[in-house]
Amino acid sequence: MLLLRDGRRIPLNYQFAADYDDQRAGYLFCDTATVDPAAFLGRLYVVCDDGTSVIVAITHHSDRYLAVAGRVLAQEDAAA
C-alpha cells in the first residue's frame, strides 16, 4: 500500500531490486493515472505485505509504475 501525503492509499505490487542493509530501491506497480504528479513530491510511505514500512522518494513515475529509492523504518519510527 502506498500512502500519499493527502491520506490517500494506493494498492500496489512492489519489486525491490536492491536491498542493502536498510536501504531499498525498485519499482511500485500501481495505477497512478488519476493522481496529480505533485502528490509524488517529498517522502512517501509504502507498507509491505509483511507490515514493514519503507519511506521512499520517487525517482521516476508513469501511469503504471513508480521507480523508488528509500529505507526501511525502524519499528518505533513506523509506529509514530
C-alpha positions in Angstrom: 0.0 0.0 0.0 1.4 3.4 -1.0 0.4 6.2 1.5 0.2 9.6 -0.1 0.6 12.8 1.9 -3.0 13.7 1.5 -4.1 10.5 3.2 -5.0 8.5 0.0 -3.9 4.9 -0.1 -3.0 3.3 -3.4 -2.9 -0.5 -3.6 0.2 -1.8 -5.3 2.6 -4.6 -6.1 6.3 -4.0 -5.4 9.6 -5.3 -6.6 12.7 -4.2 -4.7 15.8 -4.8 -6.9 18.3 -3.8 -4.2 18.1 -4.3 -0.5 21.3 -3.4 1.1 21.1 -3.2 4.9 18.0 -0.9 5.5 18.1 0.6 2.0 15.7 -0.3 -0.8 15.4 0.5 -4.5 13.0 -0.8 -7.0 9.5 -0.4 -8.5 6.0 0.0 -7.3 3.4 -1.2 -9.7 0.2 0.7 -9.4 -2.4 2.7 -11.3 -1.4 6.4 -10.9 -3.3 7.7 -14.0 -5.7 9.8 -11.8 -3.0 11.1 -9.3 -1.6 14.6 -9.7 2.2 14.2 -10.2 2.7 16.8 -7.4 1.4 14.2 -5.0 4.7 12.3 -5.5 6.9 15.1 -4.2 8.6 14.6 -0.9 8.7 11.5 1.3 6.0 8.9 0.9 5.4 5.6 2.7 5.0 2.1 1.5 3.5 -0.6 3.8 4.7 -4.0 2.6 2.7 -7.2 2.9 4.7 -8.3 6.0 3.9 -5.0 7.7 7.3 -3.5 7.1 7.2 0.3 6.4 9.5 1.8 3.9 9.9 5.6 3.4 10.5 6.3 -0.3 11.4 9.0 -2.7 10.1 8.7 -6.3 12.8 8.8 -8.9 10.6 8.2 -11.9 6.9 7.9 -12.5 4.5 6.8 -15.1 0.8 5.8 -15.1 1.7 2.2 -14.4 4.7 2.2 -12.1 6.9 4.3 -9.8 10.7 3.9 -9.5 11.7 4.4 -5.9 14.7 4.6 -3.5 14.2 4.5 0.2 14.9 3.0 3.6 13.1 0.7 6.0 11.7 2.4 9.0 12.6 1.2 12.4 9.7 -0.2 14.3 9.5 2.8 16.7 9.5 5.2 13.7 6.8 3.3 11.9 4.5 3.4 14.9 4.8 7.2 15.3 
